[in-house]
Amino acid sequence: MNFPHELPPTEPPRAPVVTLVGAGPGHPDLLTVAAVKAIRRATVLLVDDLVGDAVLRYARPSTRIVRVGKRGGCRSTPQAFIERWMIAEARRGERVVRLKGGDPCLFGRAGEERRALEAAGLRVEVVNGITAGIAAATALGVPLTHRDHAHGVIFATGHTRDGAPSPDWRSLATLASQGYTLVIYMGVASAAEIERGLLEVLPAATPVGIVQHASLPQERRVHARLGDLQAALSRHGLASPAIIIVGDVLAVASPHVTAPSAQAGAAAPPPRAGLNPAPAAVQEC
């Protein structure tokens, strides 16, 4: 029997996909549309420590939520365990979303997780989020760049892996003296070291801004000077999670700049029924 047309070639089955999603700085109003869509599609959510219940309310009631908290200086779920869990769930056909505070590509270990997932034959999608450093700058009423004060910005971490060298704060201070704004994540525990290193180049009067819980109702903001950084943290009782911003751009801070999330009447999704993280994955500091 002759067929007038050949059948189209069959496509090979596509590999399972894991989506790395940035949940933004914390307030649900600052989630991207793509993030909300990914959360709603997920059947398994692996959630970082800094992602709050207000964000998780976008998940469906049937979604399994696994808390895999990681925070510097605290007991954390081992990274290899998280990667194995994502791989196993994706291979079972689950729609796996790894939900991280801020942006997964900025101090969010997206590179490590993508490498592990791709090595296991999985596809990886990334949904970017608003990083906490941007939200902190808005909370302080400043831009991170300014034509008259800062022509660049540097994102740095004050917390490195065990055994790794600390950031070269003197070199970063040199860049700050040349018109760069420093945005320091996870720097509270090493504030004394940061202060010492930056003071090797920058004057003690250099403006500093500190924001704890950026964008959330419990947000706290402090303006200080570099020579008073450690003392200001102690005096105001500020702790992690907090962002430290250093640079002359803080001189143009405006009290009239606010984020929509700081205004009254911010919308929130309805409560999610059955919010029950898997106890085996809960890590407490």
N, C-alpha and C positions, 0 to 999 in steps of 0.2 A: 504494500500500500504506500502510495506517495503522499506526502504532506506538502501543501503549497508553501508553508512557512515553517521555518525552524523555530523551535521553542527558545525563548531567551535563556541565556546561561543563568544558572542559579547562583545567587550571591552566597558567599560563605557566611555562616552565622556571626553576628557581631559580638565582640567580647562584652561582658558585663561592664557597667560604668559605675564609678563612685564619684560623687560630686563634693568638692571642697567648697564650703560656703562661708563667706564672711558675714557675721551677724551684726557688724557695726559696733559702736562704742557701748551699747547697752540699751538705750531707749528704743522700744519697738517702732516708733515713728521714723527712725533713721535706718531701718532696713530698706534695702533696695527692692524694687518690684521682682527682680529675678530671684532674690533670696527668699521672698515670701512664696513664690511659685515652687521653688525647690523644696522648701520645708513642707508645703502642702502635698507634694508628690511623694515624699519620703515614706517608706515603710519601716526603716530603721534610721534613727538619728543618734549619732555619737557626738556628745555635747561637751564642750569645754567648760571649765570652771566659771568663766566670766560671762557665760550666757544665762540670762535670767529666765524665770518662768513666764514673764510677759512676752518674751519672744517665742517661747515654746507653745504658747496658746494658738499659734498659727498652725500647728501640727494637727493632723486628724486624730480623733480619739483612738483609732486602732493602731496608730504608729507606736512602735516600741522605742522608748527613749533610754539611752544608756549614757550615764554620766562618766566621763573619762577625764576628770579634772587634772589640769597641770598648771602649777603656779610656782614660780621661783621661790626657793627656800622652804617649800612644804613637801609633804609626801605626795607623790604623783603616780598616776597610772603609767607603767612603763611604756615607752614609745613603741617598742616591738610588739607588745601586747595589743595596742590599739591597731597597729597595721595588720596583724594577723586576724583580728576581729573583723575589720573592714573587708579583707579578702574573703574570709569564710562566708560572711553574710552576702556579699555580692555574688559569689559562686552559687549560693543557694537560690538566687533569683530575686533577692531583696533589692529595693531601691534605696541604696545607702547614701546618706548625706552626713558628711563630717562637718559639724557646725562649730565655728570658731569665733571668738570675740575679735572685733576689728576686721582686718583683711588677712586672709590666709597666707598671702605672699609677703607680709611684713611681720617678721618675728612670729610667724604662725606655723612654721615647720612644713609648709606646703611642699618645699623642695624634697625633703626627706620622704614624705608620705607619697608624693607622686612617683618618686623613684621606686619605692617598694611596691606600689600598686602596678606600675607598668612592668616591673620585673615579674610579677605574678600573672601577666597577660591581660590585665584589666585596662579599660579606658578611664581617663580622668578628665572631669570637667571642673572648671574653677569659676566661682561667682565671687567677684570682688565686693568688698564692703568698705564702709567709711572707717578709717583707722582712728584709734583713740587720740592720737596726736593732733589730728585736725579738729576733732570735737573739743579737745582741751584748749586749743588756741581760740576757738570761737567763744568758749566759756570765759576766757580771760579778756575777750574783747579785742583781740589782735589778729591781723593776718600773719602768716608765717613768712611771707615775702612782702617787700615794700620798696618802691622805687627809690626812696630816700634813705632807707635803713637796712634793708636786707635783700641781696640779689640771689640768694640761694638758701636751701634748707638741708640739714643733715639729720637723718633719723638714726639714732644709736641706742644700743641696749646697755644697761648697767649690770646685767646679769648674764654671765657666760657659763658654758658648760664646765663641769668640774675638771680642773687641770688645765683649762684653756687660759691664755693670758688675758688680762683685763684690757679694755680699750685704752688706746693711747690718748689720754685726756689732754695732755699738753699739745699734741698735734691738732686735736679737735678744737682746742682753745685758740690756736693760731688761725684756724679757718674762721672761727667765730669773730676774731678780731678783724678779719678781712671782709666782713659783711655777710656771714652765714648765720642762720638761726639754728641752734641745737635743740632737737626734740629728743628727750631721753626717756626711754621706756624702762620699767623694772629697775629704777635707780634708787629707790628709797633705802634699801639695805646697804647700799654702797655710797650713800650721799657724802659721807666724810671723805672718802677717797676721790669722788668726783670733784668736790669742792677744792681739795688740795691740788689736784691735777690741773684744773682750769685756772686756779689762781696763780699758777706759774707763768701765765701769759696775760690773763685778763685782769682788769682792776676789780677790787673788792666791791665797787659800786655798780658793777654790771647788773642790769635788771634780770630777775628770775621770776618765773611764774610756776606755781605748782597746782595741779588739779587732781583731786581724788574723785573717783567714780564719775568721770566725765559723762555728761548727758543724762544722768540718772537723778531721781528726786533727792537722793542723799549727797549730791555733788557738793564738794567743798573747794574753794579757790583761795589761794594766798599769793600775794605779790610780795617779793622780798628782794634782797641783794645777794650776789654770789657769796660774799664774805660771811653771810648770815644763813646760808642754805641749810646746813645741818641743824642749827639752832632753831630756825623757823619751823622745820619739820617737827622737832621735839616740842616746841612751844605750842604749836597748834594741834598736836596729836595726830598728824597726818601719817597714814600707812598705805601699803599697797591695797588695791591697784592705784597707782598715781603716775602722772606724766609730769616731767620737769622740763620747762622750756627756758632756754638761756639765750639772751641776745638783745641788741639795741632796739629791735622792733617792738619790744614790750613798752617802750617809751610812748608809743602811740595808742596804748590801750584805751578803749572807750567803754564806759559803763552802759552805753545805750545799745551795744551789739548783743543780741541774744539769739539762741537757737530756738526753732519752733518748739522743740520738746520741753523747753524751760517755761513755756507759756501755759497758762491755765487752759483746761479743756482739751488736752491732748487725747486723741482717740486711742482706744485700746481694743484689741479683738476680744470677743466673748471668752469666758473661761473655757478651758479645754477639759472635757470630761475624762476621767481616768488617767490623770497625769501621775505616772508611777514608774520612776526610773528603776532600772534593774539594780537591786541591792548589791549584786556581786561586783559591779563596776564602780560603786561609789567610793571615792577617796576623800577622806577628811583630813584637814591640816591639824 
